[in-house]
Amino acid sequence: MKKHIPNLLTLGNLFCGFLSIGYATHGDFRNAAMLIFIAMMLDAVDGRAARILGVSGTLGKELDSLADVVSFGVAPAFIAANSYFAHLGMWGYVLAGLFPLFGAYRLARFNITDSEESMKYFKGIPIPPAGGIVVFLVFFVKMIPLWIFVLIFYGVALMMVSTIKIPSLKDIPLPRYGTIITLFLFYMFYLVAKNQFESVPIFFYVALITYILFISMRFIKVKEIKIIRRKRKPRNKRRRF
């Protein structure tokens, strides 16, 4: 049973991407974006869960890539096409559709990269934070000019397929991509403080609970590792004279 837990988390990531597209179709970009952030949280924990349970395998790696290309490639591009590029009609979909192409190439290249090398650094920006940046900007669609969004949108896409070495975030105390998620949560808290409850996406509360659980899990894991190391550490015997 435990071998299926990481895959279920990955499938949850994929399902969030699918639901995000559905919300974007109906013009609810806030909840569409929120679902992408929940997908990022699930993506951050599925690999760790597999390693903790000792069930890492090729199937999980391939399934993760398929989920990522939907949740962080197709879904963010679809949201961008229906928000920033909406006035361009079909050309908006064409322009936005380039984003998942770069993301798919990035994932394929990552899958053939040595696992030890990927633990130390990434070549180019991973697709989850790239998609997260795109959907985060959707919250400011009325404030950010189109030309600025286009520069960021394609800049992030090109960074995904670049060979620039970026330090891996797999060993930091917070889940991967925690910085982007934290900034988003601060923005949501700002809306709550301003009593603009109608502006807060429904899935914000789900994401907040999930985020807290992930941080707690990571904290507990670090504490357990420290306790194990202390137990294994040999005690210095007192010398007798």
C-alpha positions in Angstrom: 0.0 0.0 0.0 2.7 2.4 0.9 4.3 2.2 -2.5 1.2 3.9 -4.0 1.3 6.9 -1.6 3.8 9.0 -3.6 2.0 8.2 -6.9 -1.3 9.3 -5.4 0.4 12.7 -4.4 1.6 13.0 -8.0 -1.8 12.2 -9.4 -3.2 14.9 -7.0 -0.8 17.3 -8.6 -2.1 16.4 -12.1 -5.7 16.6 -11.0 -5.1 20.1 -9.6 -3.7 21.1 -13.0 -6.8 19.8 -14.7 -9.1 21.6 -12.3 -7.1 24.8 -12.8 -7.8 24.7 -16.5 -11.5 24.2 -15.8 -11.6 27.3 -13.5 -9.7 29.3 -16.1 -12.2 28.3 -18.7 -14.9 30.0 -16.6 -12.8 33.1 -16.0 -12.0 32.3 -12.3 -8.3 32.9 -12.5 -7.8 33.3 -8.8 -8.9 29.8 -8.0 -7.2 28.5 -11.1 -3.9 30.0 -9.9 -4.5 28.8 -6.4 -4.8 25.2 -7.7 -1.4 25.5 -9.4 0.1 26.5 -6.0 -1.5 23.4 -4.4 0.0 21.3 -7.2 3.4 22.8 -6.4 3.0 21.7 -2.8 2.1 18.2 -3.8 5.0 18.1 -6.3 7.3 19.2 -3.5 6.4 16.3 -1.3 5.9 13.3 -3.6 9.6 12.7 -4.2 10.4 13.1 -0.5 7.6 10.7 0.4 9.0 8.1 -2.0 12.5 8.4 -0.5 11.1 8.3 3.1 9.1 5.2 2.3 11.9 3.6 0.3 9.7 3.2 -2.8 11.5 5.4 -5.3 11.3 4.1 -8.9 11.2 4.8 -12.6 7.4 4.8 -12.7 7.1 7.6 -10.1 9.7 9.7 -12.0 7.9 9.4 -15.3 4.5 10.0 -13.7 5.9 13.1 -12.1 7.0 14.5 -15.4 3.6 13.8 -17.0 1.9 15.6 -14.2 4.3 18.5 -14.2 3.9 19.2 -17.9 0.1 19.6 -17.4 0.1 21.5 -14.0 3.1 23.7 -14.6 3.2 23.9 -18.4 -0.2 23.5 -20.0 -2.3 25.0 -17.2 -0.3 28.2 -16.6 -0.1 28.8 -20.4 -3.9 28.3 -20.7 -4.4 30.8 -17.8 -2.1 33.3 -19.5 -3.9 32.9 -22.8 -7.3 33.6 -21.2 -6.0 36.6 -19.1 -3.1 38.6 -20.5 -3.5 37.3 -24.1 -7.3 37.1 -24.1 -7.7 40.1 -26.5 -5.6 38.4 -29.1 -8.0 35.6 -29.7 -6.5 32.4 -31.2 -3.1 34.2 -31.5 -3.1 34.4 -27.8 -3.3 30.6 -27.5 -0.5 30.3 -30.1 1.8 32.7 -28.2 1.0 31.1 -24.8 1.3 27.6 -26.2 5.1 28.0 -26.6 5.5 27.9 -22.8 4.5 24.2 -22.3 6.8 23.3 -25.3 9.8 24.7 -23.5 8.6 23.0 -20.3 8.3 19.6 -21.9 11.8 19.9 -23.3 13.1 20.9 -19.9 11.5 17.8 -18.3 12.8 15.4 -20.9 16.3 16.7 -20.4 15.9 16.4 -16.6 14.8 12.8 -16.9 18.1 11.8 -18.6 20.2 13.8 -16.1 22.3 11.9 -13.6 20.4 11.7 -10.3 23.4 12.7 -8.2 23.9 15.8 -10.4 20.3 16.8 -10.1 20.5 16.7 -6.3 23.2 19.4 -6.4 21.9 21.8 -9.0 19.4 22.2 -11.8 20.2 23.1 -15.4 17.8 26.0 -16.0 14.7 26.8 -14.0 12.6 23.8 -13.0 9.1 23.9 -14.6 7.1 24.1 -11.2 8.6 27.5 -10.1 8.4 28.7 -13.7 4.7 27.9 -13.9 4.3 29.4 -10.4 5.8 32.7 -11.5 3.4 32.9 -14.5 0.2 32.2 -12.4 1.4 34.5 -9.6 1.5 37.4 -12.1 -2.1 36.7 -13.1 -3.2 38.2 -9.7 -1.8 41.5 -11.0 -3.3 41.4 -14.5 -4.9 44.8 -14.1 -1.6 46.3 -12.8 1.1 44.8 -15.0 1.4 46.0 -18.6 1.2 43.4 -21.3 4.7 44.0 -22.5 6.2 43.5 -19.1 4.3 40.2 -18.7 5.5 39.1 -22.2 9.1 39.7 -21.2 8.8 37.7 -18.0 6.7 35.0 -19.6 9.2 34.3 -22.4 12.2 35.0 -20.2 11.1 32.3 -17.8 10.4 29.9 -20.7 13.9 30.5 -22.1 15.4 30.1 -18.6 13.9 26.6 -18.4 15.8 25.3 -21.4 19.0 27.2 -20.6 22.1 25.5 -19.3 22.5 27.9 -16.4 23.3 26.0 -13.2 20.9 26.8 -10.4 21.5 25.4 -6.9 19.0 22.7 -6.0 16.5 23.5 -3.2 15.9 19.9 -2.2 17.8 20.1 1.1 16.4 23.4 2.4 14.1 23.3 5.5 11.1 24.5 3.6 9.5 22.7 0.7 10.9 23.4 -2.8 9.7 26.6 -4.3 8.7 27.8 -0.8 9.7 31.4 -1.6 7.1 31.8 -4.3 4.4 30.2 -2.3 5.3 32.3 0.8 5.0 35.5 -1.3 1.6 34.4 -2.5 0.4 33.6 1.0 1.5 37.0 2.2 -0.5 38.6 -0.6 -3.6 36.6 0.5 -3.1 37.6 4.1 -3.0 41.2 2.9 -6.4 40.8 1.3 -7.8 39.2 4.4 -6.4 42.1 6.5 -8.1 44.6 4.2 -11.4 42.7 4.7 -11.6 41.9 1.1 -12.8 38.3 1.8 -14.6 38.1 -1.6 -11.1 38.5 -3.3 -9.7 35.5 -1.5 -9.8 32.3 -3.6 -11.7 29.4 -2.2 -8.7 27.1 -2.5 -6.5 29.5 -0.5 -7.6 27.9 2.7 -6.8 24.4 1.4 -3.4 25.6 0.3 -2.7 27.2 3.6 -3.4 24.0 5.6 -1.4 22.0 3.1 1.6 24.4 3.3 1.6 24.2 7.1 1.4 20.4 7.1 4.4 20.3 4.7 6.5 22.6 6.9 5.5 20.6 10.0 6.4 17.3 8.2 9.8 18.7 7.2 10.5 20.0 10.7 9.7 16.6 12.3 11.8 14.8 9.7 14.8 17.1 10.5 14.4 16.5 14.2 14.2 12.7 13.7 17.5 12.8 11.7 19.2 14.8 14.4 18.0 12.3 17.1 19.2 9.3 15.1 22.6 11.0 14.5 23.0 11.7 18.2 22.2 8.0 19.0 24.8 6.8 16.5 27.5 9.2 17.6 30.0 7.3 19.8 30.4 8.6 23.3 33.8 9.6 24.5 35.0 7.2 27.1 36.6 8.6 30.2 40.2 7.7 30.5 41.3 6.0 33.7 44.6 7.0 35.2 
